[in-house]
Amino acid sequence: MSLRKKKFPWDKSEYFVDEENKEVWLRGSLSRAWARKGLKEQYGYTFLLASQEFLDRLHSEGPSIIEDTHHGQQRNG
């Protein structure tokens, strides 16, 4: 098995990978919303949609800001 990281078909500014939780935060669009289930089956990650502003914050501040989101609060009970 290869130790290379998975490659995603989008520009790196359009997604953020949270390896710890096996999640990919992806810039939202209607077509991507429809494709989320297939993407999970293809890549093995849960895909969550986000605004470009939130993705920019993830890239600059790191995954700790996820805990401040509704998803982060739900995930942590």
C-alpha positions in Angstrom: 0.0 0.0 0.0 1.3 3.4 -0.9 2.1 5.9 1.8 1.3 8.9 -0.4 -1.5 11.1 0.6 -4.7 10.9 -1.3 -5.0 13.2 -4.2 -8.2 15.1 -4.7 -9.3 16.6 -8.1 -9.7 20.2 -6.8 -7.4 23.1 -6.3 -5.9 23.0 -2.7 -7.6 26.3 -1.8 -11.1 24.6 -2.4 -10.7 21.9 0.3 -9.2 21.1 3.7 -8.4 17.6 5.0 -8.9 16.8 8.6 -7.0 13.5 8.8 -7.8 12.9 12.5 -11.5 12.7 11.8 -11.4 11.4 8.2 -13.2 14.5 7.0 -12.7 16.8 3.9 -14.2 20.3 4.1 -15.0 21.2 0.5 -16.1 24.5 -1.0 -19.9 24.1 -1.3 -21.9 24.0 -4.5 -25.1 22.2 -5.5 -23.3 19.6 -7.6 -20.9 18.8 -4.8 -23.8 18.5 -2.4 -25.3 15.9 -4.7 -21.9 14.1 -5.1 -21.0 13.8 -1.4 -22.1 10.2 -1.0 -20.2 9.0 -4.0 -17.2 11.0 -2.9 -17.3 9.2 0.5 -17.4 5.8 -1.2 -14.6 6.8 -3.6 -12.2 8.4 -1.1 -13.2 7.0 2.3 -13.7 10.4 3.9 -16.8 12.2 5.0 -17.3 15.3 2.9 -18.6 18.5 4.5 -19.5 21.6 2.5 -18.1 25.0 3.5 -17.8 28.6 2.3 -14.6 29.8 0.8 -14.2 32.1 3.8 -14.3 29.2 6.2 -11.8 27.2 4.1 -9.5 30.2 4.1 -9.7 30.3 7.9 -9.0 26.5 8.1 -5.9 26.9 6.0 -4.6 29.8 8.1 -5.8 28.8 11.6 -5.9 25.0 11.4 -8.6 22.4 12.3 -9.1 23.7 15.9 -11.7 26.2 14.5 -13.9 23.3 13.5 -14.8 22.8 17.2 -16.5 26.2 17.1 -18.9 25.1 14.3 -22.2 23.4 14.7 -20.6 20.2 13.2 -17.8 20.3 15.7 -20.2 20.7 18.6 -22.4 17.9 17.4 -19.4 15.6 16.8 -18.1 16.2 20.4 -21.5 15.7 22.0 
